[in-house]
Amino acid sequence: MKYLKFYLLTSLVLVTNPYLIAYEEETTPPKVEETEAPVPSETTPAPDDISPSIEEEDEEECDCHKGTQHFYMTASAASPTEVDKEEAITFDPNHICSSDAYTRFSPEAVMIHEPGNYLVQFTGYSSIRSLLAALQLRLNGEYTGPSPRLTVRGSPLLLQTVITVTEPTLLEVVVTENPLTLTTGCAATLTILKLSH
């Protein structure tokens, strides 16, 4: 009898209060329909088949990357050597040359055959007995470029400049003022490097 009363009471509550049934239905999670992944179209090109829209242009090779064209020689002496004014520095017979652009013309001069821009570097090591001399390049008999002066006896004398060659040019390093006395051993070096055509 007790259970019958509970059952009737429960049924009466559900009938008279339909919101409980609606709430139960709303709280039921909706079913999610499974969908299949889209199949790629047969006409879609593969990544490897896609060619870049911009074509790369072939770069022209530059001669400057094929190796430097340089000339190098030294001057050495067993004792201090004096070079008088208006005289050119005399270098050793041995030299290093990596190009046909240069020819050892004489003990004092180098012939440059090819047109272009060249970096010329000279270093002379003076003796403490040297006077305060100066140097300058002489190209085909004409003086050109800077003329550095020795300010302290026994210190190096440096000359560095860029020259432009348009025809076969004879290059010399000449003492332009007081006589220059070079020290013993490796007294001087001359380097010529082609920069461009």
C-alpha positions as CSV (number, residue, x, y, z in Angstrom):
1,M,0.0,0.0,0.0
2,K,2.8,2.4,0.8
3,Y,4.6,1.8,-2.6
4,L,1.3,2.2,-4.4
5,K,0.8,5.6,-2.9
6,F,4.4,6.7,-3.8
7,Y,3.9,5.6,-7.4
8,L,0.6,7.5,-7.7
9,L,2.1,10.6,-6.1
10,T,5.1,10.5,-8.5
11,S,2.8,10.1,-11.6
12,L,0.6,12.9,-10.4
13,V,3.7,15.2,-10.1
14,L,4.9,14.5,-13.6
15,V,1.5,15.0,-15.1
16,T,0.8,18.2,-13.3
17,N,4.4,19.6,-13.9
18,P,5.5,19.0,-17.5
19,Y,8.5,21.3,-17.1
20,L,10.4,18.4,-15.5
21,I,10.0,16.3,-18.6
22,A,11.0,19.2,-20.9
23,Y,14.1,19.9,-18.7
24,E,15.2,16.3,-19.0
25,E,14.8,16.4,-22.7
26,E,16.8,19.6,-23.0
27,T,19.7,18.3,-20.9
28,T,20.1,15.3,-23.1
29,P,23.2,16.0,-25.3
30,P,22.4,16.2,-29.0
31,K,23.7,13.5,-31.3
32,V,26.6,14.6,-33.5
33,E,26.5,13.3,-37.0
34,E,29.8,12.0,-38.3
35,T,30.9,13.5,-41.5
36,E,33.5,12.1,-43.9
37,A,36.6,14.1,-44.7
38,P,36.5,15.7,-48.2
39,V,38.4,13.8,-50.8
40,P,40.9,15.9,-52.7
41,S,40.1,16.4,-56.3
42,E,42.1,14.5,-58.9
43,T,42.7,17.8,-60.8
44,T,44.4,19.5,-57.8
45,P,48.2,19.8,-58.7
46,A,50.7,18.2,-56.3
47,P,53.1,20.6,-54.6
48,D,56.0,19.4,-56.7
49,D,54.0,20.1,-59.9
50,I,53.6,23.8,-59.0
51,S,56.3,25.9,-60.8
52,P,57.4,29.3,-59.4
53,S,55.8,32.2,-61.1
54,I,59.0,34.2,-61.2
55,E,61.8,32.8,-63.4
56,E,65.3,33.2,-62.1
57,E,67.6,35.0,-64.5
58,D,71.0,33.6,-65.2
59,E,73.7,35.9,-63.7
60,E,76.6,36.7,-65.9
61,E,80.0,35.6,-64.6
62,C,82.4,38.3,-63.5
63,D,86.1,38.0,-64.3
64,C,86.8,39.5,-60.8
65,H,85.7,36.1,-59.2
66,K,88.1,34.1,-61.3
67,G,91.2,35.1,-59.3
68,T,93.0,38.2,-58.4
69,Q,95.5,39.8,-60.8
70,H,98.4,40.9,-58.7
71,F,102.1,41.7,-58.9
72,Y,104.5,41.7,-56.0
73,M,108.2,42.3,-55.6
74,T,110.7,43.3,-52.9
75,A,113.9,45.2,-52.6
76,S,116.6,43.9,-50.3
77,A,120.2,44.9,-49.5
78,A,123.1,43.6,-47.4
79,S,123.8,47.2,-46.3
80,P,121.9,50.5,-46.2
81,T,121.2,51.7,-49.8
82,E,120.9,55.3,-50.7
83,V,118.6,56.4,-53.4
84,D,119.2,59.9,-54.8
85,K,116.6,62.4,-55.7
86,E,114.8,61.7,-59.0
87,E,116.0,58.1,-59.0
88,A,113.7,55.1,-59.0
89,I,113.7,52.3,-56.4
90,T,115.6,49.2,-57.6
91,F,113.9,45.9,-56.8
92,D,115.2,42.3,-56.7
93,P,115.0,40.2,-59.8
94,N,112.6,37.7,-58.2
95,H,108.9,38.7,-58.2
96,I,105.5,37.1,-58.0
97,C,103.0,37.7,-60.8
98,S,99.6,36.0,-61.2
99,S,98.5,37.6,-64.5
100,D,99.7,38.5,-68.0
101,A,98.7,42.1,-67.3
102,Y,102.1,42.8,-65.9
103,T,105.7,42.5,-67.2
104,R,108.9,43.1,-65.3
105,F,110.3,45.8,-67.6
106,S,113.6,46.6,-65.7
107,P,115.0,46.4,-62.2
108,E,113.1,49.7,-61.4
109,A,110.0,49.5,-63.6
110,V,106.9,47.3,-64.2
111,M,104.9,47.5,-67.4
112,I,101.0,47.3,-67.0
113,H,99.4,46.1,-70.3
114,E,95.7,45.8,-69.5
115,P,93.4,48.8,-69.0
116,G,91.6,49.1,-65.7
117,N,91.9,50.4,-62.1
118,Y,94.8,49.3,-60.1
119,L,95.7,49.6,-56.4
120,V,99.4,50.4,-55.9
121,Q,101.0,49.9,-52.5
122,F,104.6,50.7,-51.7
123,T,106.4,50.4,-48.3
124,G,110.0,51.5,-47.8
125,Y,111.9,50.9,-44.6
126,S,114.3,53.8,-44.0
127,S,117.5,53.8,-42.1
128,I,118.2,56.1,-39.2
129,R,120.8,57.8,-41.4
130,S,118.1,58.7,-44.0
131,L,117.2,62.3,-44.8
132,L,113.5,63.3,-44.8
133,A,112.8,62.2,-48.3
134,A,109.6,61.8,-50.3
135,L,108.2,59.4,-52.8
136,Q,105.9,59.5,-55.8
137,L,104.7,57.2,-58.7
138,R,106.0,57.9,-62.1
139,L,103.8,56.7,-65.0
140,N,105.2,56.8,-68.5
141,G,107.7,59.4,-67.3
142,E,105.1,61.7,-65.6
143,Y,104.6,62.0,-61.8
144,T,101.2,61.3,-60.5
145,G,99.3,60.7,-57.2
146,P,100.2,61.5,-53.6
147,S,103.8,62.2,-52.5
148,P,104.2,61.0,-48.9
149,R,107.2,62.4,-46.9
150,L,109.3,60.7,-44.3
151,T,108.8,62.6,-41.0
152,V,110.8,60.4,-38.7
153,R,114.1,58.8,-39.6
154,G,114.1,55.0,-39.4
155,S,110.3,54.8,-39.8
156,P,108.5,53.2,-42.7
157,L,107.5,55.3,-45.7
158,L,104.1,54.3,-47.1
159,L,102.6,55.1,-50.5
160,Q,99.2,53.9,-51.5
161,T,97.0,55.1,-54.4
162,V,94.6,53.9,-57.1
163,I,95.6,54.5,-60.7
164,T,93.6,54.2,-63.9
165,V,95.4,52.7,-66.9
166,T,94.0,53.2,-70.4
167,E,97.2,52.3,-72.3
168,P,100.4,50.3,-71.7
169,T,101.9,52.0,-68.7
170,L,105.4,51.9,-67.3
171,L,105.3,52.3,-63.5
172,E,108.2,53.4,-61.2
173,V,108.5,54.5,-57.6
174,V,110.7,57.6,-57.5
175,V,112.4,59.6,-54.7
176,T,111.3,63.2,-55.3
177,E,113.1,65.2,-52.6
178,N,116.0,64.5,-50.4
179,P,117.9,61.2,-50.9
180,L,116.3,58.2,-49.2
181,T,118.4,55.6,-47.4
182,L,116.8,52.2,-47.2
183,T,117.7,49.8,-44.4
184,T,119.3,46.4,-44.7
185,G,117.3,43.2,-45.2
186,C,113.9,43.6,-46.8
187,A,114.1,47.3,-47.5
188,A,111.0,47.8,-49.7
189,T,107.9,46.0,-51.1
190,L,105.7,46.9,-54.1
191,T,102.2,45.4,-54.6
192,I,100.0,46.0,-57.6
193,L,96.4,44.7,-57.5
194,K,93.9,45.0,-60.3
195,L,90.5,46.2,-58.9
196,S,88.3,46.4,-62.0
197,H,88.4,46.7,-65.8
